[in-house]
Amino acid sequence: MRKTLRLYSLCLSLIVLALAGSAVAQKPLPSPSPSPAATPEDNSPTKVFEVRLPIIVVTDDKKKDLVPGLRKGDFTIFEDGVQQEVTFFSDETTNPVVYVGVLMDTSPSTVGKLSFSKEAAMTFLQTVIRQRKDKAAFMTFDHEVKLVQDFTDKMDLLQKAVDKIKKPGAQTALYDAIWQFTDEKLRNSPGRRVIVVITDGDDTFSRAELKDAIDIAQRTETTIFAISTKSGFLGSVPGVQGGTVKDKEDKLLTQLCADTGGEAFFTGDMLALEKAFTKISNELRSQYIATYKPANQNYDGRVRKIEVRFTDKEKADKYRIRTKASYRAVRDTLK
């Protein structure tokens, strides 16, 4: 009798283990992309959502001088062709602090360029960051994405973080780095959000795609600037050295920045880079911030087109506006 009970108990245990193994085997695998699902989200009543636009205004000539002194009434915002209600506006005198993430490419293609990249990173930080006000973080990416220094306003900590980078990794996960840093570090930063990527623009390893990086930057109101390192070494790339877009990777890098309201710079000359950094710094100081409440408050997952116009024709003839041109209407959590 005891042997029968033991045999019955053993059989029951085996059945339970088999069922558990089957359940584990049927568990769905995680998505290979870090991007959120593209299906429309529920439209249950929640708090009103708003869209914040960093706006740069320059003169419509070769100089492209920044234009200060504009007011809320100088701009009209349209979403999908429908005029929107502007709920908040600020200029250089009232803008919030800047949170900047410097993301440096340490992939195999950067062999011989690390000194150039490190110098570019520190020159950018010293030029753009206002000490005791703005904050910066430093991240590297190759086959791994590593946060080397979290947000700080201490330049010595940032210098140590940059100095400790000694050798490249095995691949290039550019889009993953942008997605991860934006999602983990910038999403809840209580200020203006900026990423500066120092890279040759060639992604070989990311699960995320270009559209994912643009999407999360737009949803978290992050502006991306890029510094190309292609000509930062011996034998510079023809065309790129002169500031023109050359190949597919250059075009993708340009699109990444343009779609988030930023700009890509192609030069291997540190003096030219310093001028580019000064330009970025001046732009960040001269930004206008406009927030509007979309008339369509449904989180429908659609990409919505944004257009910012001057209300005055005379200003429209003299100046040009740069800002992000779209966003995707998905539920997100921002401070």
Buried (B, 14 or more C-beta within 10 A) or exposed (E): EEEEEEEEEEEEEEEEEEEEEEEEEEEEEEEEBBBBEEEEBEEEEEEEBBBBBBBBBBEEEEEBEBBEEBEEEBBBBBBBEEEBEBEEBBBBEEBEEBBBBBBBBBBEBBEEBBEBBBBBBBBBBBBBBEEEEBBBBBBBBBBBBEBBBEBBBEBEBBBEBBEEBEEBBEBBBBBBBBBBBBBEBBBEBEBBBBBBBBBBBBBBBBBBBBBBBBBBBBBBBBBBBBBBBBBBBEEBBEBBBEEEBBEEBBEBBBBBBBBBBBBBBBBBEBEBBBEBBEBBBBBBBBBBBBBBBBEEBEBEBBEBEBBBBBEBEEBEEBBBBBBBBBBBBBBBEBE
